Amino acid sequence: MSRVERQDAAVGFTDPAEAMRRPIKIPPWAITAASLVLFVVGWEYFGRDVNPIFGSYPSAILAAFVELVRSGQLATAMLQSMQSFTAGYLLAIVVGVPLGLVLGRFPTLEAA
């Protein structure tokens, strides 16, 4: 008795046709990888038809990243982005925390 036949017998498959109908076990990492590859390929294909103002495709993004790194502009662009992000985050904290405390203090405001 071969190894496959022993495995089939162990899980209750005695008929070869029944063994052929058993589901194929695909590892979760393979499903995740295939989904990611399919998403990126679709983005690359369909992204070329989108106006660059609204979005770009992965190969153009990678080319722009490489150009920014080579020219040394990446650090400057990152600093500018982080300044805007930090200002917005601090403003959200300064406005949001007191507003949340006031809303939580008064049931009428909380219900509104």
Secondary structure, 3 states (H helix, E strand, C coil): CCHHHHHHHHCCCCCHHHHHCCCCCCCHHHHHHHHHHHHHHHHHHHHCCCCCCCCCCHHHHHHHHHHHHHHCHHHHHHHHHHHHHHHHHHHHHHHHHHHHHHHHHCHHHHHC
